[in-house]
Amino acid sequence: MAAVAAGVGQQWVLVEMVQAFYEAPAYHLILEGILILWIIRLLFSKTYKLQERSDLTLKEKEELIEEWQPEPLVPPVPKDHPALNYNIVSGPPTHIITVNGKECINFASFNFLGLLNNEKVKSAAQASLKKYGVGTCGPRGFYGTFDVHLELEERLAKFMRTEEAIIYSYGFATIASAIPAYSKRGDIVFVDEAACFAIQKGLQASRSNIKLFKHNDMADLERLLKEQESEDQKNPRKARVTRRFIVVEGLYMNTGDICPLPELIKLKYKYKVRIFLEESLSFGVLGAHGRGITEHFGINIDDIDLISANMENSLASIGGFCCGRSFIIDHQRLSGQGYCFSASLPPLLAAAAIEALNIMEDNPVIRTMTIKCQSISGLKVVGESFSPALHLQLEESWGSRENDVKLLKRVVDYCMNSGIALTQARYLEKEEKCLPPPSIRVVITVEQTEQELDRAASLLKEAAQSVLN
Amino acid sequence: STKPDRLQEINHIVHNGGLYKRPFNEAFEETPMLVAVLTYVGYGVLTLFGYLRDFMRQWKIEKCQNATEREEQKDFVPLYQDFENFYNRNLYMRIRDSWNRPICSVPGAKVDMMERVSHDYNWTFTYTGRVIKDIINMGSYNYLGFAQKTGACQEAAAKVLSQYGAGVCSTRQEMGNLDKHEELEKLVARFLGVESAMAYGMGFATNSMNIPALVGKGCLILSDELNHASLVLGARLSGATIRIFKHNNMQSLEKLLKDAIVHGQPRTRRPWKKILILVEGIYSMEGSIVRLPEVIALKKKYKSYLYLDEAHSIGALGPSGRGVVDYFGLNPEDVDVMMGTFTKSFGAAGGYIGGKKELIDYLRTYSHSAAYATSMSPPVVEQIITSVKCIMGEDGTTIGRARVQQLAENTRYFRRRLKEMGFIIYGNEDSPVVPLMLYMPAKIGAFGREMLKRNIGVVVVGFPATPIIESRARFCLSAAHTKEMLDTALKEINEVGDLLQLKYSRRRLVPLLDRPFDETTYEETED
């Protein structure tokens, strides 16, 4: 009985099916038919592997491993490579410096305010050494925050008239950690061609889109900004989440000139881009009190989103700092790689920086830098008149970069033998985005007297004449 | 039965044909299932409350405490994404007082801390002005106790400071190469047993600036899963292809090496220019020691190069304090690039790289740090010189040797006692870094605070430095810790462990850490 019922049930389902078949529209049947044929074709077609891996036997693999020869870990460096043989400085690198055994006047160290040898700075560092020892034995998060660090951060913030400051234990790492903390993959950064290597490494670590504009050329920058604006109009949704930044230096290390900050501020508000300012050379040098390029131009410091500087030039210590509004700076305390994953600054160096800052505040130094080497045949001076770090480049290149470097080395050696310590500006030729031409770096400090400046200028004239003619 | 086999696996005495001259006792315990579930539940509750508070802040029911954008820039693209900061606002902020604790004395075995209170649940802190004195310091990296304000090292550093000043104001290649730096580098080379060495001002920067100088496009980097951020950054900046092998897992490493040589570069099939293996001596979050004899055997078999980062192990391991190479009794010339830092065991700051003369000459010319970064400060250099001489015994005393032995004893004692108490401790028996597992988010804050009440300073670590459910407290032992200090600390840890129910151990040990890892940290730039 149940079997009959089941059989009837089955028949009934079959009838329904046949009915549905007859009632279905034609296109539906054709489509289903095509699909079924396609499935049958796929089932019977040849299978192919996604990766073309020829299956090697074990013996073949071992042979490949035997045969493979790697390159040597490092290529050999020729013995006379200009960057290999360092100058050895015996004793402190102060105004009178002993280089390679010879006493010279120092025109090569970035000791702009002469604070390297200052007795008050040294005694502040000594007091700190007696209290804390040398190292901090930990990063800022794990018992590496000392009261000296907090004091230095407060003092710097007060001096620069910003809300907050954050210090790093290494000058290079300051801007190289600050940029990737804010700018990520997909964001856009407009950066000057002559930006220093630390900025380039920060940009590389950030994985953002980099757009270079010609050095100090505001028209070129505006062109790039306008291009970006038209891109944004095509894709407004993406534009709403893409952050934009401009990275410039106050006083450029590679060219010795300043950036046109008032025009940059105008562009900032017109195109809604944030400005990051790198002030390693201009901190302590520009402005009535040494507050940098913002004071020099009289710009409201809140208009600049982030100011980064290192304490290794004017403050004659080690390390760097960033300052700005708390909204911006506080973020680096958890996402600045050089801050979170690295030991904090040794307290004696922080104490030295605090004392140097005190001295800077009490005696604002107005220095008149005069370039005495305007008329040296064969060499031209690159840099503004008030820049303490200038470059002397060859007026005409003598063929290749190698030849130019050799020539400049002879000029430098001539000067060193006669008691003026100079150095060539060193770059990593293969790593720089826009390699500056070879040059001699000349640093003007407050400790140099008029006679010494005159002597240096005349010596350079002599050297240029004897070497280049 | 399983017990003797497990024991043999863990004590690698006869493993790998006698590569190990001493027992290698490394073990990790599996997370108990109930604890894992409760931890996820804990995070779930915190996340819900986080959403609730964000909702209340958005609708102005609750006052918004964090800093905001300028009025003039409100129409700029927002600098931070809201969800990026969710963890920061709602989870990290609750227990923020466990980190960034300000101290005001030398970071030795005992330290003075500035007391700070918060009246608005950790959004802002105020200093009461009181100083909490003599907290037992189990958090600073002071392995050999050279963080001192008196003694030979400090006196020598003071003399150099008065002679040279604090700064240098120039780079190594320009006018910043002092005679002190040359002296230091010769000494470090002698200490490590290599031909030549070079010193840099920052340990982090040593990795991030020199790995790009050694390898580039067309090279392969094989990096351990748990490598430090500086190694990750250096590998990314170099532009080489990066492949990750499981933590301390030699089978995983061998498989990657074989595949790399046999199949060559992806898509083009060209052979790799060189292969660089990046490992650390001691991994500071796990407390594990690298299986160096096996790594060197593999490196020789497959003709690759080894970069060993001894940030935590130099000075802290080995019978004469010369690091993990000394610990295993191997030849330092087998390691191609020996890198380390001076921050931890030498009480100073900075890093070094040691190796063959060709390598160091190349780095002198092409390292980013030599060309663009200021050289080391002279008093710091003097501290390193004095402490290295002390460890080597060249200052005429046996202080160095005594400290190395004291640290080894302290390590064994501390780890044994903690294991006996029933806590889950990760890592190798000889590693002075001792991670104690907490797991649950609330216990992170509670442990830090309870220990501080009892005058012991500890370091607690949570997400993102560790996987989300594996939060831990990490103790760093020091040769300066006396047995009394350790006993006091152990008594308090025992008390707090009972109070917070931290004694999870069921004594089921496994020799290797086995967890899924995240490859996205190594996404490369498309140039």
Interface residues (C-beta under 8 A of the other chain):
Chain A: L56 K61 L64 I65 W68 Q69 P70 E71 P72 L73 V74 P75 P76 V77 H81 A83 L84 Y86 N87 I88 V89 S90 G91 P92 P93 T94 I97 V99 N106 A108 S109 F110 N111 L115 L116 N117 N118 V121 K122 A125 Q126 L129 K130 K131 Y132 G133 V134 G135 T136 C137 G138 R140 G141 F142 Y143 G144 T145 F146 D147 L150 S169 Y170 G171 F172 A173 Y182 C196 F197 A198 K201 Q204 A205 R207 A239 R240 V241 T242 R243 R244 Y269 K272 V273 R274 D302 N310 E312 N313 L315 A316 S317 I318 R325 S326 F327 I328 D330 H331 R333 L334 Q337 G338 C340 F341 S342 A343 L345 P346 L348 L349 A352 A421 T423 Q424 A425 R426 Y427 L428 E431 R441
Chain B: A67 T68 E69 R70 E72 Q73 D75 F76 V77 P78 L79 Y80 Q81 N88 Y92 W99 N100 R101 P102 I103 C104 S105 V106 P107 G108 V111 M114 N137 G139 S140 Y141 N142 F146 A147 Q148 K149 C153 Q154 A157 A158 L161 S162 Q163 Y164 G165 A166 G167 V168 C169 S170 T171 R172 Q173 E174 M175 G176 N177 L178 D179 E182 G201 M202 G203 F204 A205 M209 L214 H228 A229 S230 L233 R236 L237 K258 I261 V262 P271 W272 K273 K274 I275 Y302 K303 S304 Y305 D336 V337 T341 F342 T343 K344 F346 G347 A348 A349 E358 L359 D361 Y362 L363 R364 T365 Y366 H368 S369 A370 A371 Y372 A373 T374 M376 S377 P378 P379 V380 Q383 G457 V459 E523 T525
